[in-house]
Amino acid sequence: MKRKTTKALVWSTADKLGQQLFYLVAGIILARQLSPEDYGKVGVLTIFIALSGILIDSGFSSALIRKKEATQADYSTVFYVNVAISCVLYGLLYAAAPYIAVFFKVPDLIYICRILFLVIPLNALSLIQQTLLLKHFKLSVSARVNLWSLGIASVVAIAMAYGGMGVWSLVAQTLGLSFFRAVFFWVFNDWRPRWIFRMASLREFFGYSSNLVVSGIINNVFNKIYPIIIGKFYGMTQTGYYTQADKYQDIAFFAYQQYIPFGRFPCFLEGARRFATVETDLPEECTGHRIFHFSYHAVDGRRFVSAHIDHVERAMGSVRAVFPLALFFGNMLSVYYFVFRFVQ
């Protein structure tokens, strides 16, 4: 068990740090060719992709990892639900694209939305493969898939940016990442869905997963609402400055924040099954990094706020006054979200 945990943490750390390094290098190169407005046009749409991802997964991935003896019927049922929900959401967002463009007063967003949102069904196609790799501690495969996919997508984006394609290079990077991840996960995983759909599986998972959906939605709204506000009232240029400042404000700490829940979740569950100490051992383990995360920002709040605000000084105005309060509630919700996820 100790060996599995160590290996999982090593590979999940390598995965997250490698992705951050790719994003950093590609971001520096792309920033020389693209305008802040290009970043802003993509930035205002990230919340739609994030919320769609939560609704598509619906907490079923965690439920499948949590279930010790998940069957082929369970995996196939969840796969078809994921794909169906993703198609419905893409159809709704495709139809809503003109209204999104009107809301932000940016006509180009119609076409950007309809292309960029293709990542929603693409991501749904590989959710079960990712879940199986995570459940069986095969994080080395996930890391290789993620890094290769991001590397290829970044090269394509850079080539398009130097070719003068502007915002479409960012769209290509996001879309290419989802496409290559889906392809590689299917290539390097033997699981295939069967023509099985079992309502009992959905009923079994729903009680656990429904709470994760609500928590995930609230958490993402708090974390990703700012580009919507800035984009609506101050334009795409200021949104681009904000999204880039927010993205690169502390890459190393972001990697630390992300790798622990990803790598430890199956390890915690395995340990809980063996030693039946989940109620007493897990809360401190799974919340420690989040509590440190909140304390770090609370103590050094001036540096954290300035990292987000400096590039949008004129744009933020009165938002500056409520930002620390939103940050406080956002981090506390994150704590509750991960506590619930690990101890249920």
Sequence and secondary structure as in RCSB ss.txt:
>XXXX:A:sequence
MKRKTTKALVWSTADKLGQQLFYLVAGIILARQLSPEDYGKVGVLTIFIALSGILIDSGFSSALIRKKEATQADY
STVFYVNVAISCVLYGLLYAAAPYIAVFFKVPDLIYICRILFLVIPLNALSLIQQTLLLKHFKLSVSARVNLWSL
GIASVVAIAMAYGGMGVWSLVAQTLGLSFFRAVFFWVFNDWRPRWIFRMASLREFFGYSSNLVVSGIINNVFNKI
YPIIIGKFYGMTQTGYYTQADKYQDIAFFAYQQYIPFGRFPCFLEGARRFATVETDLPEECTGHRIFHFSYHAVD
GRRFVSAHIDHVERAMGSVRAVFPLALFFGNMLSVYYFVFRFVQ
>XXXX:A:secstr
 HHHHHHHHHHHHHHHHHHHHHHHHHHHHHHTTS HHHHHHHHTTHHHHHHHHHHHHTTHHHHHHH TT  HHHH
HHHHHHHHHHHHHHHHHHHHHHHHHHHHHT TTHHHHHHHHTTHHHHHHHTHHHHHHHHHTT HHHHHHHHHHHH
HHHHHHHHHHHHTT THHHHHHHHHHHHHHHHHHHHHS      S   HHHHHHHHHHHHHHHHHHHHHHHHHHH
HHHHHHHHH HHHHHHHHHHHHHTTHHHHHHHHHHHHHHHHHHHHHHHHH  HHHHHHHHHHHHHHHHHHHHHHT
HHHHHHHHHGGGHHHHTTHHHHHHHHHHHHHHHHHHHHHHHHH 
